[in-house]
Amino acid sequence: MIGMEPGAQLPDKLLSRISIAKEELERSSEVRVISHYDADGISSAGVLCNALLRAGKGFHATLVKGLTDELIQEAAAGCDCIILSDMGSAHLDALEATGCRTIVLDHHAPLRDSEKVVHINPHLVDIDGMTSASASAMCMLFAINLDERNWDLLHIAFAGIVGDRQAIRGLSGINQWLFEEGSKRGMVESVPGSLLPAGKLLDGLYASTDPYVRGVSGSLEGAKAFLEEANIDVNSSSRDLDEGQSRKLSSLLALRLVEQGVPLATMAEVVHERYFFPRAGMEAGELASLLDACGRSGNEGMGLALTLGDKGAQEGARKLRAEHLDGVMAGLDGIARDGVAKKDNIQYFYNEGQGMSGILSGVTMQYLGDRDKATIALSQSDGKFKISSRGTFELLDQGVDLAVALRECASKVGGFGGGHRIAAGATVPEGREDEFLDELDRMIGEQKAQKKEA
C-alpha cells in the first residue's frame, strides 16, 4: 500500500467514484443508512446523516454490530438508496443481488471490487484503510463533495479517525489530506501530545487506559498517591501545571510504565498529536470516547444524536462513558490480577462484557500481556462466542494478519470474521471456541513462518 505525501491530491479514481455516488444520491429521495456501532461507525453515520439533512433527503439510520444478508434484504425492500459506512466491502455479493441503488463507504480490505455497487474504499486506490483512511474520513470526502458547507462536520469525522487509532503514528493518506484542508479553513488545530491526561489530573489518571498504569489507572487512591508523590495538588488540572511540574509528572509516569515493561515505542504512540476543533470546543479524542461509550453500551442512537447536535445526548453520553469506564477498569483489574492464557502464538481471556472486548484486548496487548503474542478476547452471547483481537505493528512486521486469520479460522468452525490486519473480530458457535483458538494459533504461527521464509 502507498500513502499520500503531505500536500498530495486525492486520486482521480477515488474522486470519480465519489462523483458517481453523488449522482446516485441526487436521484434518491429516501435513503437507508447502515453503519457500524463503534466510534468510527457512529462518526461515519453522523457525517452522512448531517449531510443528508442539509441536502434535504429523508433517511433512516441503523447502527449495527455486524452486517448480515437478512439485514441487507430488509433494508433494500422499497428503498431508493442504501448507503453503508464502515462495512459493506465484505458483502458485495449480497448487496449486488438486491438490485437496489447502493453506495459503500468502507475502509476494510475488500476481497474484490464491484461494477454494480458504487464501491468507495481506499484500498482500491492503494491507500491503506487500516492506517490512512478511516470510514468516517471516506464519508467526509463524500460529504464535502456533496456540499462545501459540510466542512463544518470535520470534528465528527476526526472522532472516527482517532477512535480507530489511526493517529497514533501521525496522520497519513486521506486523514492527512483532511487535516491539511481543515487547517486552511480554520476548522482544526494540532495540539502537542503528552503522557498527561487533559483536564483534571486525578480524574484523568483514574480513567487512563492509554497509557494504562498499574496501581494508578482505575484506582482513585492510587492516582491520588501518585500525584502526592510528585508534590502535585490532587485538585490540579493539567493546565495548572508549570513546565517543571509537567516535566516531572511526565517523567514519573514514563518511569512507572518502563517498570511495568512497556516499551518506548508504545509510549511514543501515546504522545501523538491531538486535534482540537474550536467551533466544537473539544478535542477529537474527547468526542471519540463519548461515541465509543454509547456504542459499546448499546446506546448507538444516543451517539448518533450527539453527532446531530443534541445537547441532551452529550450529557447522557458523559454518564454512559463513566459507567462504561467503571466496567472497563474492573475488567482490566481482573486481567492484571489473573493474567491471560497463552499458546505458542496467541494469548487469550474470557470476559462477560461483550461491548468491552475490544478495549480490554487492546489494553492487554499494549500494557498487560506478552507483546509477542496476538491478544484474543472471547465473550459468550446467545449460543455464540464473539471474538475481538488486537496485535501490534511489530507483529504485523512479522507477517501477522489478524483479518485473514480470524476470517479463515472462524470459517473452519462454522463462523465468520474479518477486520484489519492489526484488529479484527469474529463470531464462532459455542462449543467450537477451543477448536477456533487452536486453528488461530496454528495459522498465526504459519503467517510468521512464511514471513521468515520470504
GIVEN-V993276 format. One line per field, one symbol per residue. phi: phi as a letter, one per 20 degrees, with the letter a starting at -180 (. if undefined). A space follows every 50 residues. Layout:
# GIVEN-V993276
phi=???
This chain:
# GIVEN-V993276
phi=.edcfgnfeffgffffffffffffffedddcddcbfeegffffgffffff ffgfemefbcdcdcfbecfffffffffmdfbdddcmaofecfgfffffme fccddccegeeadbdedfddbfffcmdfffccafffffffgfffffagff gfefffffffgffeledfdnfblfgffffffffgemebcecgfbffffmf ffffffefdbeedgndfmcffffffffffeldgfefdgfeeeffffffff fffffgffffnfffffffffefgdcddgfembegfffgffffffffendg fffffffenffffffffffffffffgfffffffffffemcecdfcccbbd beegfdgfffffffgeccdefecgdcddcealmcdedcccccfffffeof cfffffffffffdndbarqdgebbcbccffndffffffffffffffffff ffff
